[in-house]
């Protein structure tokens, strides 16, 4: 009797798990916003706006996420640039055949 081979998880299966988790999180977010519909006045610099509390908190969370993403992207670009520079300076040089110390055969 042969035992069935265990299948390894694929990228697509991981994507489906991520999609399902995102759907659940969006449902929780929707419930949160719908339960916090009381109007609040938000002051930012010279701007003043009245909007539901849940929406105001959502905007704050989005602004924080964008800030973190921008800082992270800047750091990744900095590290890539540093790595490229380091690879250029430590790259092995190909010896020039015309400057070879061996005399030509006669």
C-alpha positions, 0 to 999 in steps of 0.5 A: 500500500502506498502512502499519498504524497504530501503536497507542498503549499504553493504561492497561490494557496498563500495568496488565498489565505492572505485574501481571506484574512484581508476580507475578515479584517475589512469586515471588522473595519466596516463594523467598527466604522458603522458602530462609531458614526458619531460626528466629531470635529477634527482640527489639523493645522488651519483645516477644520472638518466634521466627520464620523469618528470611525472615518476620522480614525480610519484616516489617521490609521491610513496616514500612519501606514503611508508614513511607515511605508514611505520611510521603509521604502526610503530605507530599502532604496538606501540599502540597495544603493549602498549594496550596488556601490559596494559591489562595484568597488569589490567587483573582480577586475578582468586582467587586460591581455595586452598588458600580460607579462608573458612574452609572445612566442617566436 
